[in-house]
Amino acid sequence: MGAEAFYGFVSNSLALLADAGHNLSDVLGLAASWVAVILARRRPSSRYTYGLGGSSILAALANAVALLLVTGGIAWEAVRRFTEPEPAAPTIMMWVAAGGILVNGGTALLFMRGSEHDLNLRGAFLHLASDALVTLGVVIAGALILWTGWNWLDPVISLVISVVIVLGTWSLLRESLNLALDAVPAGVDLAAVRAYLAALPGVAEVHDLHVWALSTTDTALTAHLVRPDNRDGDPLLAEICRELKTRFRINHATVQIETGHGEPCALAPDSVV
């Protein structure tokens, strides 16, 4: 980041300066992801009874927001340079950016493993992969400017890269925001979960069903099952927890069984939370 910022000023290259700013957001984003991983390992307390796994969701959300803000700054400066074109040094652009591709691309590969099931890791991976894409664009812009002398290619490449980054980050922003609002995680089919619980032997009704993310990797569930004949309730509960974990990746399930013979449950209507 320091090298790109220095040579960006020396070569008067917006693309290099944009990449340096993008790398700064990566440093901050990866630091947030690292802190979130450390916090997620802490044991639950009397105040945070679920632990601090939710910090990984906040880190993913912060990663997405930071990336979009930095990209917006790149686009703003690129538009300004259309009206006030400035010459750049393409050779410096190419060599410095080529080094950035090796650093960012190689580091992104370290985060690829496990990013499919961990939103926090996916945020880190997207940050670094987008950096590699940005630096590749800088190399291309430098080569074209060196070949044609068209300095306006510097802001054009910056705008193109900005669009690509926004398209790649939008899903991360949407999903992390949904998890922060306790939405059902994308990999869980709530209708299938309800159907499974309703089909259990002796279950007459399922209500107060909630599924949300405790972290970017852990999913929780609470549900009330109306089961008039509940003589084998404990073995059934153990089976439910195993099945929810195996079939739906829900590893923290709390199930309340009611016989339906006493007072009606105040949480039975779907409109009640």
Secondary structure, DSSP 4 states (H G I P E B T S, - for coil): -HHHHHHHHHHT-HHHHHHHHHHHHHHHHHHHHHHHHHHHTSPP-SS-TTTTTTHHHHHHHHHHHHHHHHHHHHHHHHHHHHHS-----HHHHHHHHHHHHHHHHHHHHHHHTTTTT-HHHHHHHHHHHHHHHHHHHHHHHHHHHHHH--TTHHHHHHHHHHHHHHHHHHHHHHHHHHHHTTPPPTT--HHHHHHHHHTSTT--EEEEEEEEESSSS-EEEEEEEE-S--TTHHHHHHHHHHHHHHHH---EEEEEEE-SSSSPPTT-STT--
